[in-house]
């Protein structure tokens, strides 16, 4: 089983690491700590399983606050 760091802002809709088929929802997710979430993916097309690790701190940095309205 391969493990890779996710480059996606969303934790859903990734490409299979083996056949490039779109995988919509992880089989399960595990909150490792305040910063990291691990997802296990299963591709129904080629039956390949792989993991991604999402760094939530990086996601927070990419989200800009809404401007205040006066």
OpenMM code with the backbone's topology and positions (N, CA, C; nanometers):
from openmm import Vec3, app, unit

residues = "UNK UNK UNK UNK UNK UNK UNK UNK UNK UNK UNK UNK UNK UNK UNK UNK UNK UNK UNK UNK UNK UNK UNK UNK UNK UNK UNK UNK UNK UNK UNK UNK UNK UNK UNK UNK UNK UNK UNK UNK UNK UNK UNK UNK UNK UNK UNK UNK UNK UNK UNK UNK UNK UNK UNK UNK UNK UNK UNK UNK UNK UNK UNK UNK UNK UNK UNK UNK UNK UNK".split()
positions = [
    Vec3(0.0841, -0.1169, 0.0000),
    Vec3(0.0000, 0.0000, 0.0000),
    Vec3(0.0888, 0.1234, 0.0000),
    Vec3(0.0599, 0.2154, -0.0876),
    Vec3(0.1386, 0.3385, -0.0998),
    Vec3(0.0823, 0.4470, -0.0093),
    Vec3(0.1689, 0.5335, 0.0402),
    Vec3(0.1272, 0.6504, 0.1172),
    Vec3(0.1847, 0.7724, 0.0488),
    Vec3(0.1011, 0.8769, 0.0323),
    Vec3(0.1492, 0.9984, -0.0301),
    Vec3(0.0845, 1.1177, 0.0381),
    Vec3(0.1494, 1.2299, 0.0299),
    Vec3(0.0954, 1.3535, 0.0856),
    Vec3(0.0005, 1.4132, -0.0162),
    Vec3(-0.1186, 1.4473, 0.0289),
    Vec3(-0.2198, 1.5014, -0.0604),
    Vec3(-0.1880, 1.6460, -0.0980),
    Vec3(-0.2066, 1.6800, -0.2247),
    Vec3(-0.1882, 1.8165, -0.2721),
    Vec3(-0.3231, 1.8844, -0.2930),
    Vec3(-0.4310, 1.8168, -0.2567),
    Vec3(-0.5650, 1.8682, -0.2786),
    Vec3(-0.6103, 1.9506, -0.1583),
    Vec3(-0.6854, 2.0559, -0.1839),
    Vec3(-0.7430, 2.1354, -0.0758),
    Vec3(-0.8579, 2.0601, -0.0116),
    Vec3(-0.9319, 1.9835, -0.0898),
    Vec3(-1.0408, 1.9034, -0.0388),
    Vec3(-0.9899, 1.7620, -0.0155),
    Vec3(-1.0481, 1.6924, 0.0802),
    Vec3(-1.0049, 1.5566, 0.1076),
    Vec3(-1.0769, 1.4552, 0.0201),
    Vec3(-1.1620, 1.5007, -0.0706),
    Vec3(-1.2366, 1.4100, -0.1546),
    Vec3(-1.2008, 1.4301, -0.3013),
    Vec3(-1.2397, 1.3308, -0.3799),
    Vec3(-1.2146, 1.3299, -0.5239),
    Vec3(-1.0657, 1.3337, -0.5576),
    Vec3(-0.9987, 1.2229, -0.5349),
    Vec3(-0.8583, 1.2090, -0.5726),
    Vec3(-0.8481, 1.1085, -0.6872),
    Vec3(-0.7346, 1.1052, -0.7520),
    Vec3(-0.7091, 1.0094, -0.8595),
    Vec3(-0.6382, 0.8884, -0.7999),
    Vec3(-0.6731, 0.7710, -0.8482),
    Vec3(-0.6092, 0.6475, -0.8037),
    Vec3(-0.4599, 0.6542, -0.8356),
    Vec3(-0.3778, 0.6135, -0.7404),
    Vec3(-0.2326, 0.6165, -0.7580),
    Vec3(-0.1857, 0.5125, -0.8596),
    Vec3(-0.2708, 0.4167, -0.8934),
    Vec3(-0.2313, 0.3118, -0.9877),
    Vec3(-0.2907, 0.3324, -1.1276),
    Vec3(-0.4222, 0.3529, -1.1365),
    Vec3(-0.4866, 0.3576, -1.2698),
    Vec3(-0.5394, 0.4956, -1.3075),
    Vec3(-0.5271, 0.5941, -1.2193),
    Vec3(-0.5690, 0.7320, -1.2441),
    Vec3(-0.7210, 0.7493, -1.2505),
    Vec3(-0.7961, 0.6492, -1.2060),
    Vec3(-0.9415, 0.6591, -1.1983),
    Vec3(-0.9786, 0.7516, -1.0825),
    Vec3(-1.0873, 0.8263, -1.0963),
    Vec3(-1.1302, 0.9162, -0.9887),
    Vec3(-1.1922, 0.8355, -0.8747),
    Vec3(-1.1442, 0.8609, -0.7531),
    Vec3(-1.1987, 0.7973, -0.6327),
    Vec3(-1.2643, 0.9085, -0.5517),
    Vec3(-1.3924, 0.8939, -0.5252),
    Vec3(-1.4707, 1.0050, -0.4698),
    Vec3(-1.4603, 1.0164, -0.3175),
    Vec3(-1.4717, 0.9043, -0.2462),
    Vec3(-1.4796, 0.9085, -0.0997),
    Vec3(-1.3791, 0.8091, -0.0404),
    Vec3(-1.3073, 0.8486, 0.0657),
    Vec3(-1.2159, 0.7533, 0.1287),
    Vec3(-1.2915, 0.6413, 0.2000),
    Vec3(-1.2273, 0.5252, 0.2106),
    Vec3(-1.2849, 0.4138, 0.2855),
    Vec3(-1.2962, 0.4490, 0.4335),
    Vec3(-1.1920, 0.5115, 0.4861),
    Vec3(-1.1943, 0.5623, 0.6238),
    Vec3(-1.0945, 0.6747, 0.6381),
    Vec3(-1.1148, 0.7514, 0.7446),
    Vec3(-1.0255, 0.8631, 0.7754),
    Vec3(-0.9865, 0.8541, 0.9225),
    Vec3(-0.8650, 0.8967, 0.9507),
    Vec3(-0.8138, 0.8900, 1.0881),
    Vec3(-0.7499, 1.0238, 1.1226),
    Vec3(-0.7953, 1.0840, 1.2294),
    Vec3(-0.7356, 1.2083, 1.2769),
    Vec3(-0.6139, 1.1721, 1.3607),
    Vec3(-0.4955, 1.2000, 1.3081),
    Vec3(-0.3708, 1.1634, 1.3758),
    Vec3(-0.3430, 1.2559, 1.4942),
    Vec3(-0.3654, 1.3842, 1.4738),
    Vec3(-0.3482, 1.4861, 1.5776),
    Vec3(-0.4147, 1.6129, 1.5265),
    Vec3(-0.3869, 1.7265, 1.5883),
    Vec3(-0.4517, 1.8511, 1.5467),
    Vec3(-0.4147, 1.8924, 1.4050),
    Vec3(-0.3040, 1.8437, 1.3537),
    Vec3(-0.2539, 1.8886, 1.2247),
    Vec3(-0.2765, 1.7904, 1.1099),
    Vec3(-0.2745, 1.6603, 1.1352),
    Vec3(-0.2749, 1.5624, 1.0260),
    Vec3(-0.3976, 1.4714, 1.0264),
    Vec3(-0.4511, 1.4482, 0.9063),
    Vec3(-0.5605, 1.3536, 0.8851),
    Vec3(-0.5134, 1.2535, 0.7802),
    Vec3(-0.5314, 1.1256, 0.8085),
    Vec3(-0.4918, 1.0203, 0.7141),
    Vec3(-0.6179, 0.9580, 0.6547),
    Vec3(-0.6190, 0.9425, 0.5214),
    Vec3(-0.7322, 0.8812, 0.4511),
    Vec3(-0.6853, 0.7527, 0.3838),
    Vec3(-0.7676, 0.6495, 0.3904),
    Vec3(-0.7440, 0.5262, 0.3156),
    Vec3(-0.8417, 0.5251, 0.1994),
    Vec3(-0.7878, 0.5071, 0.0787),
    Vec3(-0.8679, 0.5080, -0.0435),
    Vec3(-0.8681, 0.3695, -0.1054),
    Vec3(-0.9789, 0.3319, -0.1681),
    Vec3(-0.9888, 0.2047, -0.2396),
    Vec3(-1.0478, 0.2329, -0.3771),
    Vec3(-0.9743, 0.1972, -0.4793),
    Vec3(-1.0205, 0.2172, -0.6166),
    Vec3(-1.1016, 0.0941, -0.6589),
    Vec3(-1.2268, 0.1178, -0.6939),
    Vec3(-1.3134, 0.0076, -0.7359),
    Vec3(-1.2788, -0.0383, -0.8772),
    Vec3(-1.2113, 0.0428, -0.9528),
    Vec3(-1.1767, 0.0078, -1.0896),
    Vec3(-1.0641, -0.0962, -1.0958),
    Vec3(-0.9561, -0.0728, -1.0196),
    Vec3(-0.8413, -0.1646, -1.0251),
    Vec3(-0.8142, -0.2356, -0.8923),
    Vec3(-0.8959, -0.2086, -0.7890),
    Vec3(-0.8863, -0.2730, -0.6572),
    Vec3(-0.7584, -0.2353, -0.5814),
    Vec3(-0.7024, -0.1210, -0.6128),
    Vec3(-0.5797, -0.0738, -0.5470),
    Vec3(-0.6171, 0.0093, -0.4244),
    Vec3(-0.5421, -0.0066, -0.3154),
    Vec3(-0.5613, 0.0722, -0.1939),
    Vec3(-0.4397, 0.1615, -0.1727),
    Vec3(-0.4638, 0.2857, -0.1308),
    Vec3(-0.3546, 0.3779, -0.1023),
    Vec3(-0.3999, 0.4776, 0.0033),
    Vec3(-0.3040, 0.5439, 0.0655),
    Vec3(-0.3318, 0.6407, 0.1708),
    Vec3(-0.2858, 0.7795, 0.1291),
    Vec3(-0.3541, 0.8802, 0.1830),
    Vec3(-0.3067, 1.0173, 0.1720),
    Vec3(-0.3033, 1.0763, 0.3118),
    Vec3(-0.2150, 1.1725, 0.3313),
    Vec3(-0.2063, 1.2438, 0.4577),
    Vec3(-0.2292, 1.3910, 0.4282),
    Vec3(-0.3259, 1.4500, 0.4964),
    Vec3(-0.3609, 1.5903, 0.4759),
    Vec3(-0.3077, 1.6706, 0.5931),
    Vec3(-0.2344, 1.7770, 0.5614),
    Vec3(-0.1839, 1.8685, 0.6632),
    Vec3(-0.2851, 1.9818, 0.6751),
    Vec3(-0.3644, 1.9821, 0.7813),
    Vec3(-0.4694, 2.0823, 0.7969),
    Vec3(-0.4126, 2.2207, 0.8227),
    Vec3(-0.2925, 2.2312, 0.8748),
    Vec3(-0.2301, 2.3616, 0.8968),
    Vec3(-0.2054, 2.4313, 0.7630),
    Vec3(-0.1615, 2.3564, 0.6625),
    Vec3(-0.1405, 2.4144, 0.5299),
    Vec3(-0.2722, 2.4602, 0.4702),
    Vec3(-0.3792, 2.3860, 0.4946),
    Vec3(-0.5099, 2.4250, 0.4440),
    Vec3(-0.5560, 2.5543, 0.5095),
    Vec3(-0.5322, 2.5701, 0.6398),
    Vec3(-0.5699, 2.6924, 0.7100),
    Vec3(-0.4960, 2.8129, 0.6532),
    Vec3(-0.3690, 2.7949, 0.6199),
    Vec3(-0.2881, 2.9038, 0.5655),
    Vec3(-0.3388, 2.9489, 0.4287),
    Vec3(-0.3972, 2.8580, 0.3509),
    Vec3(-0.4452, 2.8901, 0.2174),
    Vec3(-0.5802, 2.9624, 0.2199),
    Vec3(-0.6540, 2.9486, 0.3298),
    Vec3(-0.7863, 3.0092, 0.3391),
    Vec3(-0.7721, 3.1500, 0.3929),
    Vec3(-0.8116, 3.2458, 0.3125),
    Vec3(-0.8017, 3.3854, 0.3571),
    Vec3(-0.9321, 3.4244, 0.4262),
    Vec3(-0.9235, 3.5077, 0.5276),
    Vec3(-1.0455, 3.5494, 0.5970),
    Vec3(-1.1314, 3.6372, 0.5078),
    Vec3(-1.2621, 3.6362, 0.5343),
    Vec3(-1.3525, 3.7208, 0.4584),
    Vec3(-1.3312, 3.8664, 0.4969),
    Vec3(-1.3411, 3.9568, 0.4011),
    Vec3(-1.3256, 4.0993, 0.4346),
    Vec3(-1.4430, 4.1456, 0.5220),
    Vec3(-1.4146, 4.2364, 0.6120),
    Vec3(-1.5216, 4.2878, 0.6973),
    Vec3(-1.6054, 4.3880, 0.6192),
    Vec3(-1.7343, 4.3849, 0.6473),
    Vec3(-1.8281, 4.4734, 0.5789),
    Vec3(-1.8683, 4.5826, 0.6766),
    Vec3(-1.8530, 4.7101, 0.6373),
    Vec3(-1.8859, 4.8212, 0.7278),
    Vec3(-2.0243, 4.8730, 0.7017),
] * unit.nanometer
topology = app.Topology()
chain = topology.addChain("A")
for resn in residues:
    res = topology.addResidue(resn, chain)
    for name in ("N", "CA", "C"):
        topology.addAtom(name, app.Element.getBySymbol(name[0]), res)
